[in-house]
Amino acid sequence: MDTKKLSPSLRAEKRKDLTSHGTSSVATIRHFYIDEPYRPTGIQEDLLAHAVKHAFKADHAVKEIKATSTSLLPYTQRCLRDAGFVLEEPLGKLGIYGWKFDLVVLRRAYWEQRSARTTL
């Protein structure tokens, strides 16, 4: 439906309908990449911490965050692991060199425990 043709009040109501169906219990990080010149600064840890905090604090329906990880990008693997993500399942291998490709998950309960320990 093209919402541009609706009156402003109907457009607002349609937007409300689209967002009122609830939040999934699983958030997904679809793409996590930092340009090489910025990696030594550790900006990836700050970016991931902000994304995780936003996902868990925005809606209590979110119980876990999933992401894919590959040994082709070791800085990403290290960052996800340091943030508390754990292996949920290996997804296989990529390419002729057999790069590992995994699904990792961070559960809300673990994140809350870890956050409580760091704020003490």
Secondary structure, 3 states (H helix, E strand, C coil): CCHHHCCHHHHHHHHHHHHCCCCCCEEEECCCCCCHHHHHHCHHHHHHHHHHHHHHHHCCCCCEEEEEEECCCHHHHHHHHHCCCEEEEEEEEECCCCEEEEEEEEEHHHHHHHHHHHHC
